[in-house]
Each structure stands twice: as structure tokens, then as C-alpha cells.
Amino acid sequence: MLSGHEVGSYAISVSFVDDTEISRINKESLDRSGATDVIAFDLSEDGLPIEKVGDVYISIDTAVLNSMRFGVRLEEELLRLVVHGVLHVLGYDDGDPESSKRMTDVQEKTVKKAFR
């Protein structure tokens, strides 16, 4: 997934948490209330020996609900959230319709490749 994004070296952690924990992270880090499916932080800094560094947090509780809501296997939904979080670390944004479409296109292409 990262090979097509011109990233030479990277360290990205993925943590699976429950709704309580992701709500805490959401409030403390983003000043937003409630649970969400995925939160990602780009921790990259100039001078580090690694080009991209990031943390991705995924709520298992919300992923289970999403998989039922969208009629997909839990494994597929979890991969979708991992990809979504990694794309945020790579600089993708989903804050406006155009950016969101671009990000979703890359995300879904990546997920479909994995489930061929």
C-alpha cells in the first residue's frame, strides 16, 4: 500500500481499542465528543531517520457495528479502517467532498486488492 505513495521508510502503529478508549482519545486529542471508527496521527518530524511515523487507533466496537450496517465481513471493515488511518498519516484528508472522494477511491482500491 505504501509503495505507491513515494514513502521510503515508515513506522506506523495500529491499535485496536474499544469505544470507551477511542472516545477518550477523541476528546483529549481532537476535542470531539463520542466514539468514532478510526483516529490517526501523523507524528513525522524533520530530522527523524524514518520518513513517515504515525499512530492509528481503531474502535473494534464501531467496526463491528459498521460491518453489520454496511453488510461486509468484519475483516474487510477492519482493513478498510486500517487503510483509512494510514492514508491520513500519508497526508490524505477527507474534510471536503473532493478530498474525501480522492481518499475513498484510493482506500477502496486498496481494500478490493486485498479481497480478490
ZAGU-545258 format. One line per field, with one value per residue (C-alpha): residue number from 1; residue in three letters; chain; x, y, z. Coordinates in Angstrom, 3 decimals, always signed. Example, Ala and Ser with C-alpha at 12.3 -4.5 7.8 and 13.67 -1.06 7.14 Angstrom:
n: (1|2)
res: (ala|ser)
chain: (A|A)
u: (+12.300|+13.670)
v: (-4.500|-1.060)
w: (+7.800|+7.140)
END
This chain:
n: (1|2|3|4|5|6|7|8|9|10|11|12|13|14|15|16|17|18|19|20|21|22|23|24|25|26|27|28|29|30|31|32|33|34|35|36|37|38|39|40|41|42|43|44|45|46|47|48|49|50|51|52|53|54|55|56|57|58|59|60|61|62|63|64|65|66|67|68|69|70|71|72|73|74|75|76|77|78|79|80|81|82|83|84|85|86|87|88|89|90|91|92|93|94|95|96|97|98|99|100|101|102|103|104|105|106|107|108|109|110|111|112|113|114|115|116)
res: (met|leu|ser|gly|his|glu|val|gly|ser|tyr|ala|ile|ser|val|ser|phe|val|asp|asp|thr|glu|ile|ser|arg|ile|asn|lys|glu|ser|leu|asp|arg|ser|gly|ala|thr|asp|val|ile|ala|phe|asp|leu|ser|glu|asp|gly|leu|pro|ile|glu|lys|val|gly|asp|val|tyr|ile|ser|ile|asp|thr|ala|val|leu|asn|ser|met|arg|phe|gly|val|arg|leu|glu|glu|glu|leu|leu|arg|leu|val|val|his|gly|val|leu|his|val|leu|gly|tyr|asp|asp|gly|asp|pro|glu|ser|ser|lys|arg|met|thr|asp|val|gln|glu|lys|thr|val|lys|lys|ala|phe|arg)
chain: (A|A|A|A|A|A|A|A|A|A|A|A|A|A|A|A|A|A|A|A|A|A|A|A|A|A|A|A|A|A|A|A|A|A|A|A|A|A|A|A|A|A|A|A|A|A|A|A|A|A|A|A|A|A|A|A|A|A|A|A|A|A|A|A|A|A|A|A|A|A|A|A|A|A|A|A|A|A|A|A|A|A|A|A|A|A|A|A|A|A|A|A|A|A|A|A|A|A|A|A|A|A|A|A|A|A|A|A|A|A|A|A|A|A|A|A)
u: (+0.000|+2.733|+4.876|+2.713|+2.994|+6.715|+7.440|+10.904|+10.726|+7.902|+6.784|+3.041|+1.425|-2.149|-4.003|-7.391|-9.397|-12.986|-15.472|-14.620|-10.940|-11.440|-13.907|-11.216|-8.618|-11.132|-11.887|-8.318|-6.627|-9.262|-11.711|-14.560|-17.161|-18.102|-16.784|-15.582|-14.271|-10.671|-8.327|-4.886|-1.951|+0.935|+3.889|+6.503|+9.146|+12.090|+15.337|+13.914|+15.626|+12.177|+10.254|+6.704|+5.718|+2.145|-0.327|-3.697|-6.437|-9.410|-12.526|-13.423|-16.896|-17.619|-16.039|-18.427|-21.407|-20.143|-19.659|-23.257|-24.561|-22.760|-23.158|-19.448|-17.287|-15.606|-12.175|-12.959|-14.182|-11.108|-8.826|-10.790|-10.213|-6.512|-6.126|-8.124|-5.912|-2.686|-3.881|-4.391|-0.815|+0.299|-1.433|-4.795|-7.695|-11.431|-12.557|-14.214|-16.114|-13.312|-10.612|-12.943|-13.670|-9.961|-9.220|-12.157|-11.110|-7.591|-8.976|-11.494|-8.998|-6.616|-9.327|-10.555|-6.991|-6.728|-10.038|-9.606)
v: (+0.000|+2.475|+1.585|+3.668|+6.740|+7.537|+6.750|+5.308|+4.392|+4.332|+3.209|+3.111|+1.507|+0.264|-0.137|-1.781|-0.278|-0.176|+2.712|+3.962|+4.323|+5.885|+8.342|+9.340|+9.785|+11.735|+14.121|+14.577|+14.891|+16.379|+17.949|+15.955|+14.012|+10.394|+7.316|+7.176|+4.353|+5.484|+8.220|+8.714|+10.892|+11.822|+12.026|+12.610|+15.211|+16.610|+15.035|+11.608|+8.656|+7.447|+9.406|+8.724|+7.956|+7.557|+6.061|+4.675|+3.825|+1.715|+1.046|-2.623|-1.820|+0.669|-1.599|-4.404|-2.058|-0.722|-4.219|-5.093|-1.737|-1.993|-5.764|-6.581|-9.051|-7.679|-8.451|-6.265|-3.398|-3.600|-3.495|-0.535|+1.343|+0.474|+1.731|+4.871|+5.628|+5.009|+7.294|+10.053|+9.522|+9.851|+13.224|+12.373|+14.451|+13.823|+17.235|+18.313|+16.402|+16.445|+15.322|+12.745|+11.229|+11.041|+9.375|+6.956|+5.943|+5.007|+3.315|+1.156|+0.222|-0.987|-2.937|-4.586|-5.715|-7.486|-9.327|-10.640)
w: (+0.000|+0.863|-2.142|-4.463|-2.259|-2.517|+1.121|+1.600|+5.268|+7.753|+11.200|+11.713|+14.721|+14.658|+17.963|+18.286|+21.140|+22.368|+22.076|+25.568|+24.737|+21.310|+22.863|+25.366|+22.606|+20.519|+23.401|+24.655|+21.277|+18.995|+21.468|+19.913|+21.854|+21.347|+19.665|+16.089|+13.929|+13.341|+14.532|+13.013|+13.964|+11.697|+14.077|+11.382|+12.099|+10.223|+11.330|+12.127|+10.431|+9.325|+6.715|+7.982|+11.567|+12.724|+15.147|+14.062|+16.568|+15.508|+17.570|+17.361|+18.743|+15.970|+13.336|+14.322|+14.013|+10.663|+9.263|+10.107|+8.857|+5.517|+5.126|+4.918|+6.797|+9.910|+8.433|+5.433|+7.600|+9.831|+6.794|+5.439|+8.711|+8.799|+5.229|+6.040|+9.028|+7.116|+4.320|+6.907|+8.123|+4.491|+4.268|+2.752|+4.014|+3.940|+5.137|+1.906|-0.806|-3.397|-0.955|+0.552|-2.869|-3.717|-0.379|-0.646|-4.170|-3.004|+0.106|-1.739|-4.459|-1.757|+0.095|-3.121|-3.981|-0.634|-1.045|-4.601)
END
